[in-house]
Amino acid sequence: MPPVPPDSGPPTPPPPPSRLRRIRNWFAALSETGKVSVVAALIGSLLGGIFGLINVAIPLVINKGDDDKPKATPTAPTTTAPTSAPPSDSTPSEKPSDGTPAEPSSAPPGALAGMNFTGDSWSRGTWLLGGTTYPHSLGWESSCSGHQRVVVPLPGAYQRFTATVGMDDDTIAFNSDVYPAQFDVWADRNGDGLGDKKELIASRTTEWDGPASIDAPLNGAKQLILQIKIPQCSGTTLLWGNPQVR
């Protein structure tokens, strides 16, 4: 009888699958949607770790560079005595509205735009009137209902007053409501600043379609009174184009 081999006990079970195999089997069992979610989560974690390292490393590098820079040595502050600017003899370019001459040196002799006046605040400057440019003019801007007047003392004896009156071309183009305007001139001989019927030397009414000219004798006037009247608000600029005494 052949010898019986010794009993070796129960059979040894197979070794458990490795961790990598278990992860592979688990991933293979997932649905397609699940696989996509897992991959996206892994990529997000990986990128988050990379950006975290970058955020930590950059300040360290910057601070290291600042530490390597040479430190500036503090110096005592220096003071300098203030210097006053030399007085300027230039004429302001803006048009004043208080009745003082805007640019008297540039206005020709006898131009009212270069003289003082009292009364309402009219602007001085250059406007386009009936297609012609008038560089030394007086204007009532954004005119509204009522009237405005100024009194201009004359610095000498003059014989005549000339002007072109009307509405500024540019404001007419942008206003649909344009009303007639009346321009009156008084040669104030007694200097009371009122102007009576005997002293009225010119009166013109103009509309949008064109300006009017004035050429009137002064009759020994000490000052001129200029007045503009308009019945309703129109927003136009009413002009005395190059008013002048001769």
C-alpha positions, 0 to 999 in steps of 0.5 A: 500500500502506498504511503498516505501523504500527511494532511496539509490542512484546509486549502489556503484562500487566495490573497485579497486584491490589492488596493489599486485593483479594488479602486480599479474595480470600483471605478469600472462599476460606476456609470458614465456620469459617475466616472465624469464626476470622479475625474472632475473632482480629482482634477479640481483637487489637483489644480487647487493644490497647485494654486495653493502652492503658488499663492504661498510661494509668490509672497515669499519670493517678493519678500525675499527680493525686498529684503535684498534691496539696499535700505535708503538712509533717511535724510533731514527734510529741506525747506525752500522759501516761497517765491511770489509769482510776478504780476501778470499783465495779460488780459483774461480771456473769459467774457465777464458779465459784470459790465467791465471791459472784456478786452479793451486793448483789442477793441478798436477806438469807440467800440462799446465792447471796450467801454464800461457800462452799467445796468444788466449783464450782457456778454462781450465777444464774437458772434455770427449775425446774418452770416457775418462775424462781428468780433466786438459785440454785446449780447443778451444770451438766453433771452426771455420775456421782458427787456434789458438795458445798459447805460454806457458813459461816453469818454469823449465827444462823438457824432454818430452811433453805428451797430448791426442788430439781430439774432445770433445765427447759431442759436436761431438754428437750434431754436424753433420758437423765435420771436421778434426783438426790438432794439432801442437807442437813446442819446442821453444828453442830460446824463440821468440814465433814463432816456425820454422820447426826445432822446430816442435816436433809433429803434429797430425790430428784427426777426429770424430772417435777418439783422438790421443796421443802425446809424444815428446821430448822437446830438451831444450825448454824454452817454448811450442807453441801449435796450432790447425787448422781446415778447416771449422766451426764445432762448436765442442770443440777441446781439448788438453787432460791433456797436461803435461811436465815431 
